[in-house]
Amino acid sequence: MLFYKYLILLIATSIVTYSCSTEQKPKFIKSPLDHIITQYIDKSNYSVILSDMDYKEDMDKYFHKYRILIEESQPTLTREQLNDTISSPTDIKIINTDWQEVSPIIFEEYQNDLGMTVLSKKNGQLDKNSSPAGVNNYVGNSKYGEWKTDSNGGSFWAFYGRYRLFSDLFFGPSYGYGYRYGYPRTDWNDYNRNYRNKKPYYGKTNEYGTRSNSNRNTSWANKPQSFKSKVQSKVSRSSSELKSRGYTSRKSYSKTSRSQSRYRSSSFRSRSGGFGK
């Protein structure tokens, strides 16, 4: 009789243990960013900017567009060549993606990050924390520009003439409106010391991201506020419903060291099926 009691207890314990371990395993929803990581796994330095986002009512689907900047080998340039505003850089490859479908969870996670770097790789190290466009790999990098002083004595980052395209890419067309002197050194110092590879950075007063003037020519910025509010309410409900069923994104799950290890060893195959393909 004692043997059977022990056997029943062992079976019950095994069931509970299996159930708990099953519940702890997240069901990943694939993001286009996962594809980018695997596609450019052999690249040591790149940045991915969320260049636009939208919701298609007729399809009931959410979409992102990305701008990918890949750093190639830089030629040896003289100061005169760096200041040349006519020649285009040969060491930066720029790829603008088409619309990419994303799940409600992904859309909700990045709804404040329009115009920002949402994924970067620097010297082989991935960083999935959102930051102002270019501030991670290009601002503060003497290969592309230098710190200058404005008329008020403040320090700001200025790109060399050869890399003048960064001004439009990071700050938006009509450079100077809203970012008259580029990124202030105080902002870059704050990001570099307290946020890099740690957590998202939106500036000291949340001046970077979706509401920034640099996004004024995007599809999302040109949508009426009533549309945006409706989408935000809808995506919140849809995302919550998916999370209640055990779904998550790799960005969410990677906030723990345990998950970061699993993220590196993963083959990036989604368990969810159709999202983000």
TAWO-V886672 format. One record per residue. N is the residue number from 1. PSI is psi in radians with two decimals (999 if undefined). Layout:
N_PSI, N_PSI
This chain:
1_-0.72, 2_-0.63, 3_-0.76, 4_-0.65, 5_-0.73, 6_-0.70, 7_-0.76, 8_-0.75, 9_-0.70, 10_-0.73, 11_-0.75, 12_-0.73, 13_-0.70, 14_-0.70, 15_-0.79, 16_-0.76, 17_-0.76, 18_-0.72, 19_-0.77, 20_-0.74, 21_-0.59, 22_-0.72, 23_-0.50, 24_-0.29, 25_2.01, 26_2.65, 27_1.85, 28_2.45, 29_2.09, 30_2.43, 31_2.65, 32_-0.47, 33_-0.55, 34_-0.70, 35_-0.71, 36_-0.72, 37_-0.79, 38_-0.64, 39_-0.64, 40_0.65, 41_-0.41, 42_-0.03, 43_2.39, 44_-0.43, 45_2.09, 46_2.87, 47_2.49, 48_2.08, 49_2.36, 50_1.73, 51_-0.36, 52_2.83, 53_2.73, 54_2.85, 55_2.21, 56_1.89, 57_-0.68, 58_-0.42, 59_-0.27, 60_0.88, 61_2.69, 62_2.56, 63_2.65, 64_2.68, 65_2.52, 66_2.63, 67_2.13, 68_2.20, 69_2.02, 70_2.22, 71_2.18, 72_-3.08, 73_2.27, 74_2.31, 75_2.80, 76_2.08, 77_2.52, 78_2.93, 79_-0.67, 80_-0.72, 81_-0.63, 82_-0.60, 83_-0.05, 84_2.06, 85_-0.04, 86_-0.75, 87_2.53, 88_2.58, 89_2.49, 90_-0.06, 91_0.07, 92_2.07, 93_2.19, 94_2.19, 95_2.14, 96_2.06, 97_2.85, 98_-3.13, 99_2.30, 100_2.20, 101_2.40, 102_2.73, 103_2.85, 104_-0.63, 105_-0.80, 106_-0.76, 107_-0.75, 108_-0.73, 109_-0.56, 110_0.26, 111_-0.32, 112_0.12, 113_0.27, 114_2.32, 115_-0.02, 116_2.80, 117_2.11, 118_-0.13, 119_2.36, 120_2.78, 121_2.15, 122_2.07, 123_0.69, 124_-0.08, 125_2.15, 126_2.51, 127_2.05, 128_0.22, 129_2.26, 130_2.49, 131_2.81, 132_2.46, 133_2.20, 134_-0.25, 135_-0.35, 136_-0.86, 137_-0.29, 138_-0.75, 139_2.34, 140_-0.03, 141_1.96, 142_-0.18, 143_-0.42, 144_-0.26, 145_-2.86, 146_2.83, 147_2.36, 148_2.99, 149_2.28, 150_-3.12, 151_-0.32, 152_0.07, 153_0.05, 154_2.59, 155_2.36, 156_2.81, 157_2.28, 158_2.25, 159_2.57, 160_2.76, 161_-0.66, 162_-0.45, 163_0.54, 164_-0.45, 165_-0.43, 166_-0.56, 167_-0.80, 168_-0.72, 169_-0.68, 170_-0.63, 171_-0.24, 172_2.87, 173_2.81, 174_0.93, 175_2.30, 176_-0.50, 177_1.93, 178_-0.42, 179_1.06, 180_-0.66, 181_0.35, 182_-2.86, 183_2.20, 184_2.58, 185_-0.53, 186_-0.68, 187_-0.79, 188_-0.70, 189_-0.74, 190_-0.80, 191_-0.85, 192_-0.63, 193_-0.65, 194_-0.24, 195_-0.54, 196_2.22, 197_0.26, 198_-0.90, 199_2.84, 200_2.64, 201_2.12, 202_0.21, 203_2.91, 204_-0.46, 205_0.46, 206_0.69, 207_-0.18, 208_2.68, 209_-2.73, 210_-0.65, 211_0.03, 212_2.60, 213_-0.39, 214_-0.23, 215_0.18, 216_-0.31, 217_0.24, 218_2.85, 219_-0.74, 220_-0.72, 221_-0.50, 222_-0.01, 223_2.55, 224_2.65, 225_-0.56, 226_-0.67, 227_-0.80, 228_-0.76, 229_-0.70, 230_-0.74, 231_-0.72, 232_-0.67, 233_-0.73, 234_-0.79, 235_-0.53, 236_-0.75, 237_-0.80, 238_-0.72, 239_-0.74, 240_-0.67, 241_-0.72, 242_-0.72, 243_-0.60, 244_-0.36, 245_0.13, 246_0.13, 247_2.63, 248_3.01, 249_2.82, 250_-0.51, 251_-0.77, 252_-0.79, 253_-0.42, 254_0.15, 255_-0.16, 256_2.68, 257_-0.57, 258_-0.75, 259_-0.55, 260_-0.67, 261_-0.73, 262_-0.61, 263_-0.72, 264_-0.61, 265_-0.09, 266_2.68, 267_0.09, 268_0.38, 269_2.30, 270_2.50, 271_-0.09, 272_-0.40, 273_-1.75, 274_-0.26, 275_2.46, 276_0.16, 277_999
